[in-house]
Amino acid sequence: MRVLVTVLMTAAVVAGGVPATAHAPAPDADTVLAQTIAGMEVTLAVRGTGQVPGPLRVDLIPHTPVRAVPIEVTVRSHTSATVAADSVRFDRDSARTYPLLLSVREKGPHWLELRADGEFSQLPFQVKLPRAAPSELWVSWAFGVAAVLMFTAFGAAALNSRAIAVVLGSAAGVALVVGVTLAVVSPRMMPATVPLTAAADPAGRPYAQSKIVLSDPHPVAGEPFTLRILLVDGATGRPLDDLVPHHQALAHLVVTSADGATFQHLHPRRTASGRLEARLAVPGPGAYLVSVEFERDGAGSQLASGRFDVAGPPAPVRMTAPARLPTTPRQVVATRPVSITVKAGPGRVQPWLGMAGHLIVRDRQGGFLGHAHELGSMTTTATPPDDTVHAYAPTLRFAFTFPEPGRYFVWVQYARDLRITTTPYVVDVRAQTA
């Protein structure tokens, strides 16, 4: 009886210390994608589903300013003709969550298609089902065997079969130890290792080649036009069809004027294989620089660039001079890292593109573009909340190294109350002395 009591006490203590996730897999993580469509910045959250056929919830979260336009959302499988569609109409100036309930009938790759205000976009996502790992199955089996042996030992003890009870109780203890050991070393109990970059393609996938095309070859200041990015494989010349989400967007488009006075950070629509599009207008004439950041499956992130010129009379734009970038140390030296601290005002900020804040850096000539994330939100191990949660403190901290001396334009972006704020800065970087 003493052996049985010891085994039971051990089981109670260990069972209380082993999380249920060791043998009950959590639902798959959401797929979150930012999209610029119909003149709005919209975050789409495709919630994880637990079964197929089954429901699929898609939340649309527009950021201010919000237009009163209907958006049609369609889910389409890559491998069959199964389609599910629904639509929602945004309320003017109402930035909030707009939920849709669709359905999926199979696992695997799907398209999330959007239509709004004459614009179309097709975003890829995967339908995955949670599956117990082999180690988790062994954990369940070991705990089950331990339970059966314990109850059998109780029966033997009740019948005064002391020797059998001791053997069965000892066997239950062994099974329990095995189960606990497997639970502790299970992959679900260990923190996941997140690679800094995607694994390289063994075949040596080349960088993409890009071309910038405008719907109007002679755009005029203040008039909207479509900027189209054509992406082809550098080896085959075929349109790219292997883009994957990168920092919660299929691509990041940054358009800046040569003098740094105009800045736009957009998330272009995928309209066909190797074709991204964004509708935009710029306030004044002059030269504009284009940078597109994206990621190919198995090839890591890549940056494509280009430029275009805008004609027309200068617009009467009133601008305040950008502030000096707050750095530590105050004197910035090329190739030496600096700390950057930005106060985002009172109240906590919301995540946007998965982070509390974004730092975008461009040199005066336009040959360099850098992008850094807020340190506190970047190092968190938990699944980031969606864009509606005021999750982070308003003090944003970044680390950056400026590669060469000269003047740099810097833009810091963050979100509060579903409104994206962009603050411009400048910094002068000195040359490193001997």
Sequence and secondary structure as in RCSB ss.txt:
>XXXX:A:sequence
MRVLVTVLMTAAVVAGGVPATAHAPAPDADTVLAQTIAGMEVTLAVRGTGQVPGPLRVDLIPHTPVRAVPIEVTV
RSHTSATVAADSVRFDRDSARTYPLLLSVREKGPHWLELRADGEFSQLPFQVKLPRAAPSELWVSWAFGVAAVLM
FTAFGAAALNSRAIAVVLGSAAGVALVVGVTLAVVSPRMMPATVPLTAAADPAGRPYAQSKIVLSDPHPVAGEPF
TLRILLVDGATGRPLDDLVPHHQALAHLVVTSADGATFQHLHPRRTASGRLEARLAVPGPGAYLVSVEFERDGAG
SQLASGRFDVAGPPAPVRMTAPARLPTTPRQVVATRPVSITVKAGPGRVQPWLGMAGHLIVRDRQGGFLGHAHEL
GSMTTTATPPDDTVHAYAPTLRFAFTFPEPGRYFVWVQYARDLRITTTPYVVDVRAQTA
>XXXX:A:secstr
 HHHHHHHHHHHHHHHHS GGGTS      EEEEEEETTEEEEEEE   SSSSEEEEEEEEE BS    EEEEEE
EESSS  EEEEEEE  TT  S EEEEEEE S EEEEEEEEETTEEEEEEEEE      HHHHHHHHHHHHHHHHH
HHHHHHHHTT HHHHHHHHHHHHHHHHHHHHHHHHSGGGS     SS    TT    EEEEEEESSSS BTTS E
EEEEEEEETTT  B   EE SSSBSEEEEEEETTS  EEEE  EEEETTEEEEEE  SS EEEEEEEEEEETTTE
EEEEEEEEEEBS          EE  EESSSEETTS EEEEEE  SS BB BTTBS EEEEEESSSS EEEEE H
HHHS  S    TTS  B SEEEEEE   SSEEEEEEEEEEETTEEEEEEEEEEEE    
